[in-house]
Amino acid sequence: MKILITGGSGYIGARLSLFLANKGYQVIPLCFPSIPYDEAWRKKMYEILTGDLRHDNTIVKIFSLKPDIIIHLVSLDHFDSEKEPELVNNINVLPTWRLLDTCTKNGLIKFIYFSTIQVYGKLPNSIIDETQKVKTLNTYGLTHHLSEQICDHYNRKTNTNVISIRLSNSYGNPIFDENNCWWLAINDLCKNAFLKKEIRLLSDGTPQRDFIHGNDVCEAIDILIKSDEKQVDNVYHISSGSTLTLMEIAHIVRNEYHQRYNMLLPIITPQGIVNEHDLSSSIEKYIISNNKLKKLGFMQSYSVEKGVNELFSYLENSGKHSL
C-alpha cells in the first residue's frame, strides 16, 4: 500500500514516515524545503518528494504517483497561524481542499487529516468526546476546523474514506535535529532538567494537558489505516484519555531524573521554588475521551515515565548541550 505523507520531514511526519515504513508500507514523504540528510531514514522510504503545497506542480506530482492513502500534516504552528489571513489560508486550509478535490478523482482510498483538539477552544471540566461542540478561540483552531469541514464534505460526497483526527498534545524526541520540538511542555522540562539542572515552569503549574507520546500517535494512525469502516461522522480523538497538570508532569520529570541520575532537582515557578508536596492534583480536570479509537483496537503503550526516560536517553546520546 502506497502512503503519501505531507509534512513528511516534520516533527510528527518524520516519526510517522519511519514508523509506517518499518511496518512495510510504501511511504512517500513530501518534504519542504529540502530532503533530510539522514541517510538511514531516507533509505527506508519508497520515494521522497520535495515541494510546496501552495504550488500547482506539487499537487500534480502527488496526483501522478496515485497514492492509496494521503496523510496530511502540513500546517503553520499556533504562532504563525496568527499572521495575515491569505498566507494562513494558503497553508492551513487550501491545500486540504486541493488535495481532496484532485486525488479523490484518482482512486484515493483514504485521506487522514491531522486536526487539533484546539478546535474546542476552552475545554470544560468534563468528559469530552467527538460530539463536543466546536468553539474555536484562535486562528490555529479555526483553520483546522475549516479543513475538517472540507474533509467532511468529501467523505460524504466521494468514495474516499476521509478521516479527521483531533490530536491532543504529543511529545517525544525528534527524528532529526532540525525538528522544532523543544517548546513542547514535556520536551522542554526534560531539556532544562538535563542541561540546567532545574525544572522551570512558566505558570503556577495548574494548567492541564492530555499528553500522548509520538509512538502512540503512530500506532493510532496505523489502526486507522487498517480500519475499513467509513462513518458519516469520521472524526477521532488521538489522546491518552488521561489529564495531568503541568505541576504533576514536573514532578514526574523530577522523580525520573532523580532515579536516573541520583540528583533531586528544584521545581521553580514564577512564584518561586515549589514545596515538594504541592502536586496541584486536587483541581477538577477534563478528560479527552479516546473511546472511539479504542473500539478500533487502540491501546496506549507509552506512560509519561517511559517517555521522559526516552527523552533523557536522547539528550545523553545526541550531545544536546548547545540547545
C-alpha positions, -999 to +999 in steps of 0.1 A: +000+000+000+014+034-011+011+061+016+020+098+009+027+119+040+026+157+036+050+174+061+069+141+060+101+155+074+085+175+102+084+166+139+054+142+137+058+134+100+094+122+102+085+097+130+053+086+113+071+081+080+097+059+096+071+040+117+050+032+087+080+023+065+091-002+092+056-017+091+061-025+054+041+003+038+055+021+007+059+055+023+064+087+002+072+117+024+066+151+009+094+173+023+098+211+024+120+229+018+145+201+013+151+164+019+166+155+053+203+144+053+197+113+074+207+085+050+192+057+072+158+074+072+160+081+035+167+045+026+136+034+044+114+055+021+098+042-011+103+076-027+108+111-014+093+143-029+101+179-023+076+206-029+053+234-016+016+225-015+008+261-025+022+254-059+003+235-087+033+214-097+034+198-062-003+188-064+004+174-099+034+154-086+012+138-059-016+131-083+008+113-107+020+089-080-015+076-074-011+071-036-036+048-019-036+069+012-027+105+019-019+116+055-020+154+056+001+171+083+011+204+068+001+234+089+015+266+103+021+264+141+000+282+167+021+314+165+025+317+127-013+309+122-019+344+136-003+360+105-021+376+076-052+356+065-041+350+029-009+333+040-026+312+067-054+302+044-030+292+016-011+268+040-036+257+066-068+253+045-065+255+008-041+225+004-066+203+021-092+212-004-069+209-034-056+175-024-090+161-018-105+177-050-077+163-071-069+129-056-104+117-048-108+116-086-078+093-089-088+063-068-077+076-034-088+051-008-082+070+024-073+106+034-063+112+071-062+149+081-043+160+113-065+185+131-062+196+167-081+194+200-079+233+199-110+233+177-129+231+210-115+263+225-116+263+263-122+228+274-149+222+301-141+201+331-160+171+319-155+141+296-151+154+260-159+131+231-160+138+194-195+152+196-184+181+218-194+215+202-166+233+184-159+268+198-126+280+183-107+307+201-077+312+179-068+311+142-050+278+145-082+261+157-104+280+132-084+270+102-082+234+113-120+233+118-124+248+083-103+219+069-123+194+089-154+207+072-138+202+038-129+167+048-165+160+059-178+172+026-155+149+006-162+120+030-199+123+022-197+131-015-169+107-027-158+071-023-127+081-004-127+074+033-118+108+047-109+110+084-101+140+106-082+133+138-081+158+167-047+154+183-042+164+219-006+171+230+022+149+216+057+148+229+089+127+224+123+131+209+127+144+174+139+122+145+160+150+130+180+176+150+163+204+129+128+194+140+115+222+162+100+204+192+117+217+223+089+242+230+066+213+238+059+211+275+074+177+284+103+180+260+111+215+274+110+203+310+133+173+303+157+195+283+160+220+311+164+193+337+192+177+317+210+209+307+203+234+335+196+210+364+163+227+372+127+222+362+112+256+355+075+262+348+062+294+332+030+292+353+019+281+387+016+246+373-022+243+374-028+243+336-037+208+325-029+188+293-035+154+278-001+142+267+004+113+242+037+100+230+046+102+194+049+065+191+013+061+203+002+086+177+018+065+151+001+033+164-032+051+163-027+061+127-018+025+118-051+014+133-070+040+112-051+029+081-062-007+086-098+001+095-122-003+066-151+014+084-163+046+068-186+066+091-206+097+083-190+114+114-154+104+106-137+124+134-114+107+160-095+119+191-059+108+194-053+113+230-041+093+261-075+098+278-057+109+310-051+145+321-022+158+341-014+193+354+019+208+344+029+205+381+023+168+380+044+165+349+072+185+366+071+160+395+073+131+371+103+146+353+120+153+387+113+118+400+126+101+369+157+123+368+163+115+405+161+078+399+183+080+368+210+104+380+206+104+418+201+142+419+169+159+432+162+190+411+142+220+422+109+228+406+106+266+400+076+286+391+073+324+387+063+324+424+095+306+435+107+271+444+078+247+448+071+228+480+077+191+475+041+181+484+024+207+462+012+185+433-018+206+423-037+174+418-069+183+436-082+206+408-111+195+386-100+181+353-113+175+318-109+141+300-104+139+263-121+106+255-104+082+231-131+055+234-140+058+197-104+050+187-102+022+214-132+005+198-109+000+167-083-016+189-061+013+201-040+007+232-016+032+246+019+017+252+039+047+265+035+060+300+048+095+307+075+080+328+087+059+298+085+088+275+106+110+299+133+084+302+134+081+264+139+119+262+168+117+287+184+089+267+181+110+235+197+140+253+225+118+266+232+103+232+229+132+209+250+158+227+223+184+230+244+207+252+240+235+227+202+236+228 
